[in-house]
Amino acid sequence: MPPADFRSDSPTPPGPQETVDGFLPLTFLAGRGRLQTETLVSLRWRGIIGQILVLAICAWGLGLNIPWAWCGPLVLLAAALNLGLMNLARRQRERPDWENVGVLAFDTLQLTALVFVTGGVANPFSLLLVAPIALAAAATRLVYVLGMVVLGFACVLILSLWAWPLPSPLNETLTLTPAYRWGVSIALASAMGFTANYAWRASQEAERMEIALNVAQQVLAREQRLSALGALAAAAAHELGTPLATIQVVSRELARSAEPGPLREDAELLIEQAERCREILRRLTEAPEASDAMHDRLTLGQLLNEVIEPHLGGEIQIEGVLSGPLGAEPPEVRRMPEILHAMTTLIENAADFAKLEVLVRARYDNHAVTIEIQDDGPGFAPEIIARLGQPYVTTRPQGEGSRSSHEGMGLGFFIAKTLLEKSGAAVTFHNGKRGGAVVAARWPRAAIEAPVLQDFSSLAT
């Protein structure tokens, strides 16, 4: 497994279809969209009903002279298209992006036509032109978002240059100055661009976070499966011990009673292989992975050794230090796969950046347990230290600045931090006073400390 650098690295990417510029989980042009047809149909029905209500209120509530000969067919055309979309939704919940964008482009043109015959940019409802663009930005790919923004700008330009008079009571005519028209047009164009940019970036961040959380959950699930293998091995050894003993007894009886020849040789072979199986099972039960009630707890010093041991013998010196109140015994903590994986990852990354050594300190008192990892490398870059803990934060996208020169996506620290926080730790990170990066995890003793031994007495016996 490549180093999972919390400054730049990550585990294996989620999949080939999920990377574009190194981390985006989208393709630029093709692929299926994230906007379901049922959702699009529902939103469009609400928009159509809103158009009908606004036109009715303006015509009969405010007494405005609405050009129904144009407005009515435009609303009916939108309703007819939505009926067609309803039939498609019954057969396919999702449509390709280009089809959804085509519908949103139609909505933009239909709204433009309605606004054109009801005053242009002088119509306060011209602001609704922002809605289809915002929806496209939240649910489609970047190239289509840019296309929708260009279409919106073109529609605003047309409405600012040409439009029918604003409907008014008693056939009165409201005249706006050119400066006001252009001011409204610029405001509309700015709203379109800002809203599209905000919606698209918010959507991307949400999807990146979702992928990162999924990766973290997969890592934790894998660690839990590996931890469970020990208990499975112990159970298998216990269950298989009795039938293997029976096989050995019967084989010895056969060997004693059989005449010299193939039958005795086969019986002796059975004895030999059964003894081999018993030896394998004996080693399994003696291995640390053979989980039981006692294996599920370890002292803080044992935890420190367990996370440091995989990194010993390399170029970087890894040193562990355990400290606590004078005369106090180190606490026994629960064996949690998320802590072991996260700490191993952080030490691996520290060793990747360190010049000579990495110091791992474990401290305890009556209230908390703290594990701190410090290297003597360059430390965290100032431009990213405020964003550490977020997924896809990286300072070496091409692998520069580290001993391994491994390229990564910046998920390593996010995963480690997520796993530690899941175990109840508060994670902090900063640069040391004498240089180097420092990552610390602090648990309340109740969150990490193993139950008292009496809780396991019934299981042990």
Secondary structure in CASP SS format (residue, H / E / C, confidence):
PFRMAT SS
TARGET T0000
AUTHOR 0000-0000-0000
METHOD secondary structure of the structure
MODEL  1
M C 1.00
P C 1.00
P C 1.00
A C 1.00
D C 1.00
F C 1.00
R C 1.00
S C 1.00
D C 1.00
S C 1.00
P C 1.00
T C 1.00
P C 1.00
P C 1.00
G C 1.00
P H 1.00
Q H 1.00
E H 1.00
T C 1.00
V C 1.00
D C 1.00
G C 1.00
F C 1.00
L C 1.00
P C 1.00
L C 1.00
T C 1.00
F C 1.00
L C 1.00
A C 1.00
G C 1.00
R E 1.00
G E 1.00
R E 1.00
L E 1.00
Q E 1.00
T H 1.00
E H 1.00
T H 1.00
L H 1.00
V H 1.00
S H 1.00
L H 1.00
R H 1.00
W H 1.00
R H 1.00
G H 1.00
I H 1.00
I H 1.00
G H 1.00
Q H 1.00
I H 1.00
L H 1.00
V H 1.00
L H 1.00
A H 1.00
I H 1.00
C H 1.00
A H 1.00
W H 1.00
G H 1.00
L C 1.00
G C 1.00
L C 1.00
N C 1.00
I C 1.00
P C 1.00
W H 1.00
A H 1.00
W H 1.00
C H 1.00
G H 1.00
P H 1.00
L H 1.00
V H 1.00
L H 1.00
L H 1.00
A H 1.00
A H 1.00
A H 1.00
L H 1.00
N H 1.00
L H 1.00
G H 1.00
L H 1.00
M H 1.00
N H 1.00
L H 1.00
A H 1.00
R H 1.00
R H 1.00
Q C 1.00
R C 1.00
E E 1.00
R E 1.00
P E 1.00
D H 1.00
W H 1.00
E H 1.00
N H 1.00
V H 1.00
G H 1.00
V H 1.00
L H 1.00
A H 1.00
F H 1.00
D H 1.00
T H 1.00
L H 1.00
Q H 1.00
L H 1.00
T H 1.00
A H 1.00
L H 1.00
V H 1.00
F H 1.00
V C 1.00
T C 1.00
G C 1.00
G H 1.00
V H 1.00
A H 1.00
N C 1.00
P H 1.00
F H 1.00
S H 1.00
L H 1.00
L H 1.00
L H 1.00
V H 1.00
A H 1.00
P H 1.00
I H 1.00
A H 1.00
L H 1.00
A H 1.00
A H 1.00
A H 1.00
A H 1.00
T C 1.00
R C 1.00
L H 1.00
V H 1.00
Y H 1.00
V H 1.00
L H 1.00
G H 1.00
M H 1.00
V H 1.00
V H 1.00
L H 1.00
G H 1.00
F H 1.00
A H 1.00
C H 1.00
V H 1.00
L H 1.00
I H 1.00
L H 1.00
S H 1.00
L H 1.00
W C 1.00
A C 1.00
W C 1.00
P C 1.00
L C 1.00
P C 1.00
S C 1.00
P H 1.00
L H 1.00
N H 1.00
E C 1.00
T C 1.00
L C 1.00
T C 1.00
L C 1.00
T C 1.00
P H 1.00
A H 1.00
Y H 1.00
R H 1.00
W H 1.00
G H 1.00
V H 1.00
S H 1.00
I H 1.00
A H 1.00
L H 1.00
A H 1.00
S H 1.00
A H 1.00
M H 1.00
G H 1.00
F H 1.00
T H 1.00
A H 1.00
N H 1.00
Y H 1.00
A H 1.00
W H 1.00
R H 1.00
A H 1.00
S H 1.00
Q H 1.00
E H 1.00
A H 1.00
E H 1.00
R H 1.00
M H 1.00
E H 1.00
I H 1.00
A H 1.00
L H 1.00
N H 1.00
V H 1.00
A H 1.00
Q H 1.00
Q H 1.00
V H 1.00
L H 1.00
A H 1.00
R H 1.00
E H 1.00
Q H 1.00
R H 1.00
L H 1.00
S H 1.00
A H 1.00
L H 1.00
G H 1.00
A H 1.00
L H 1.00
A H 1.00
A H 1.00
A H 1.00
A H 1.00
A H 1.00
H H 1.00
E H 1.00
L H 1.00
G H 1.00
T H 1.00
P H 1.00
L H 1.00
A H 1.00
T H 1.00
I H 1.00
Q H 1.00
V H 1.00
V H 1.00
S H 1.00
R H 1.00
E H 1.00
L H 1.00
A H 1.00
R H 1.00
S H 1.00
A C 1.00
E C 1.00
P C 1.00
G C 1.00
P H 1.00
L H 1.00
R H 1.00
E H 1.00
D H 1.00
A H 1.00
E H 1.00
L H 1.00
L H 1.00
I H 1.00
E H 1.00
Q H 1.00
A H 1.00
E H 1.00
R H 1.00
C H 1.00
R H 1.00
E H 1.00
I H 1.00
L H 1.00
R H 1.00
R H 1.00
L H 1.00
T H 1.00
E H 1.00
A C 1.00
P C 1.00
E C 1.00
A C 1.00
S C 1.00
D C 1.00
A C 1.00
M C 1.00
H C 1.00
D C 1.00
R E 1.00
L E 1.00
T E 1.00
L H 1.00
G H 1.00
Q H 1.00
L H 1.00
L H 1.00
N H 1.00
E H 1.00
V H 1.00
I H 1.00
E H 1.00
P H 1.00
H H 1.00
L C 1.00
G C 1.00
G C 1.00
E C 1.00
I C 1.00
Q E 1.00
I E 1.00
E E 1.00
G E 1.00
V E 1.00
L E 1.00
S E 1.00
G C 1.00
P C 1.00
L C 1.00
G C 1.00
A C 1.00
E C 1.00
P C 1.00
P C 1.00
E E 1.00
V E 1.00
R E 1.00
R C 1.00
M C 1.00
P H 1.00
E H 1.00
I H 1.00
L H 1.00
H H 1.00
A H 1.00
M H 1.00
T H 1.00
T H 1.00
L H 1.00
I H 1.00
E H 1.00
N H 1.00
A H 1.00
A H 1.00
D H 1.00
F H 1.00
A C 1.00
K C 1.00
L C 1.00
E E 1.00
V E 1.00
L E 1.00
V E 1.00
R E 1.00
A E 1.00
R E 1.00
Y E 1.00
D C 1.00
N C 1.00
H C 1.00
A E 1.00
V E 1.00
T E 1.00
I E 1.00
E E 1.00
I E 1.00
Q E 1.00
D E 1.00
D C 1.00
G C 1.00
P C 1.00
G C 1.00
F C 1.00
A C 1.00
P H 1.00
E H 1.00
I H 1.00
I H 1.00
A C 1.00
R C 1.00
L C 1.00
G C 1.00
Q C 1.00
P C 1.00
Y C 1.00
V C 1.00
T C 1.00
T C 1.00
R C 1.00
P C 1.00
Q C 1.00
G C 1.00
E C 1.00
G C 1.00
S C 1.00
R C 1.00
S C 1.00
S C 1.00
H C 1.00
E C 1.00
G C 1.00
M C 1.00
G C 1.00
L C 1.00
G H 1.00
F H 1.00
F H 1.00
I H 1.00
A H 1.00
K H 1.00
T H 1.00
L H 1.00
L H 1.00
E H 1.00
K H 1.00
S C 1.00
G C 1.00
A C 1.00
A E 1.00
V E 1.00
T E 1.00
F E 1.00
H E 1.00
N E 1.00
G C 1.00
K C 1.00
R C 1.00
G C 1.00
G C 1.00
A E 1.00
V E 1.00
V E 1.00
A E 1.00
A E 1.00
R E 1.00
W E 1.00
P E 1.00
R H 1.00
A H 1.00
A H 1.00
I H 1.00
E E 1.00
A C 1.00
P C 1.00
V C 1.00
L H 1.00
Q H 1.00
D H 1.00
F H 1.00
S H 1.00
S H 1.00
L H 1.00
A H 1.00
T C 1.00
END
